Amino acid sequence: MQLKDLIEPRAKLAQQAKRIRELEQELVTLKAQNDSMRDGMRRCVTCEYRIDYKARQGQSTEE
């Protein structure tokens, strides 16, 4: 057994752990942005998303 065989798996685990931390931080950031955008869309009365949503809600209640 070589030293390389012992070091490579640990190095790969460390690299994966680092990537997981980066992705977790990105997830936190994206969730915060999503929440902020959602709040803005709730207040928006003229944006296309809101108008389309209201139109779809009206269609589903009329059927």
C-alpha positions as CSV (number, residue, x, y, z in Angstrom):
1,M,0.0,0.0,0.0
2,Q,1.3,3.4,-1.0
3,L,1.0,6.7,0.8
4,K,-0.8,8.0,-2.3
5,D,-3.5,5.4,-1.7
6,L,-4.2,6.8,1.7
7,I,-4.0,10.5,0.9
8,E,-6.1,10.6,-2.3
9,P,-9.4,9.6,-0.7
10,R,-9.0,12.1,2.1
11,A,-8.1,14.8,-0.3
12,K,-11.2,14.0,-2.4
13,L,-13.4,14.0,0.8
14,A,-12.0,17.4,1.7
15,Q,-12.7,18.8,-1.8
16,Q,-16.2,17.4,-1.6
17,A,-16.8,18.9,1.8
18,K,-15.6,22.3,0.6
19,R,-18.0,22.1,-2.4
20,I,-20.9,21.1,-0.1
21,R,-20.2,24.2,2.0
22,E,-20.1,26.4,-1.1
23,L,-23.4,24.9,-2.3
24,E,-25.0,25.4,1.1
25,Q,-24.0,29.0,1.1
26,E,-25.3,29.5,-2.4
27,L,-28.6,27.9,-1.4
28,V,-29.0,30.3,1.5
29,T,-28.3,33.2,-0.8
30,L,-30.8,32.0,-3.4
31,K,-33.5,31.4,-0.9
32,A,-33.1,34.9,0.5
33,Q,-33.3,36.3,-3.1
34,N,-36.3,34.1,-3.8
35,D,-38.1,35.3,-0.6
36,S,-37.3,38.9,-1.5
37,M,-38.6,38.5,-5.0
38,R,-41.8,36.7,-3.8
39,D,-42.5,39.6,-1.4
40,G,-42.1,42.1,-4.3
41,M,-44.3,40.1,-6.6
42,R,-47.1,40.1,-3.9
43,R,-47.0,43.8,-3.8
44,C,-46.8,44.3,-7.6
45,V,-50.2,44.9,-9.2
46,T,-48.9,45.6,-12.8
47,C,-46.3,42.9,-13.4
48,E,-47.1,40.3,-16.0
49,Y,-46.7,37.4,-13.6
50,R,-49.3,38.8,-11.2
51,I,-51.8,39.6,-14.1
52,D,-51.3,36.1,-15.5
53,Y,-51.8,34.5,-12.1
54,K,-55.0,36.4,-11.5
55,A,-56.3,35.5,-15.0
56,R,-55.6,31.8,-14.3
57,Q,-57.3,32.0,-10.9
58,G,-60.3,33.5,-12.5
59,Q,-60.5,30.8,-15.2
60,S,-60.3,28.0,-12.6
61,T,-63.1,29.4,-10.5
62,E,-65.4,29.9,-13.4
63,E,-65.2,26.3,-14.6
